[in-house]
Amino acid sequence: MYEPTLLQRRYRVMGNEAPLFYDQPLTFVKGEGVWLTAEDGRRYLDVYNNVPCVGHCHPGIVAAMQRQAAQLNIHTRYLNEQVVAYAERMTALHDDPLDCLMFTCTGSEANELALRLARFVTGNTGVIVSDYNYHGNTRSLAELATAMATSEAFSAQARAVPIPCLYRAPAGTLAQQLEDQYIAHLQAAIDSLKAQGTPVAALLIDTLFANESLPRVPAGFVARAAELVRAAGGVLIADEVQSGFARTGEHLWGYQAQGVVPDIVTLGKPMGNGFPLAGVVTSREWVERFGHASMYFNTFGGSPVAAAVGMAVLDAIEDEQLQANALNVGRYLQERLLALAERHELIGDVRGKGLFYAVELVQDRQRQVAASAEARQVVNRLRDQGILISKIGPHDNILKIRPPLVFAQAHADLFVDTLDRVLTTL
Ligand code: PMP
């Protein structure tokens, strides 16, 4: 009798368009640390997933989740020690005046709430984003998205600005010149929003520009951009959904790497190591003003189980010194990737820091033509060799390397040696 495959069953009940990695998709049955086990028993090294930031199925996280789920799980309209203690700990990790936490379940909800807050406190409606962004799946974020297809038209109350990248700049361009040019684009966006009667409420950016493929942004750009937006009556929303939780190795938050203190921070993905825990951090004054005008409640956001999990994630990052690990293993990984670039013409650029790298593949280094087909081949061949990464960028030619933070030097060796072999035999 005909038995449909799991893929065919998925198509039937989830549709053909639900995103799926690889020409031949993988079915996983177990995770542990940086390893994922497929149904045939084969283990794959995870060099891609940032959500399980302290490792897949971390025993401390699983135990905290089990313990709290067995004791009490309830919403935030009752007092609960765990929930308040988590909010205290999370807000203490941010600079002043970021001292209040609003719980959500997803990064999309966090960014949606951040936009509402920004519009409320500024009284403005305009939004500025990057010209290759993704911040979530709500309607207002879909109307801002430029990195993924959306059925909604780009919002008339928004402007998308290009983000400077020293790798893409014409040879000989100084960082300062590039910064000035792109700051002029931002100023034009601010002016045009004002001219049409919808002045800027917020600049919403990922502080490392992760979906934009980690461009080499001149050091002063983000701080200057924030200044301009504030001078025009808007605020800076820092999306830390990918950049946060020690990813850079140097800091806990991506905004610290950019030398700014945002007005609103949004958190997600690694915050719950896979449990749906996300949130918005901003000043108590704004949270109270907004709350007075708009009742904000999120049934599942900030449950005691979410708080217990979030606490265990922070414990693991601290106890296992994962920020230092991201820095040290990240440096090693970067050195090895740079050495690889010396031997493979296909690698046009290696950029990033900590445990987050973009390796841009180009057909020739002078003209920087995207090697999109090659990137697809590399990702699929690495999969065949037991290694998981992905690709990003408008031309899908940039390898995205972003493993769980428990990635060790031996894992970096296994990954780079395998990538070397794949590139040699392409
Ligand atoms: N912000 C950024 C920068 C993201 O990359 C994503 C998800 N890819 C989101 C927000 C949305 O998060 P979620 O999928 O949890 O809604």
Residues whose N, C-alpha, C, O or C-beta is under 5 A from the ligand:
A	BS01	PMP	T106 G107 S108 E109 Y134 H135 G136 D206 D239 V241 Q242 G268
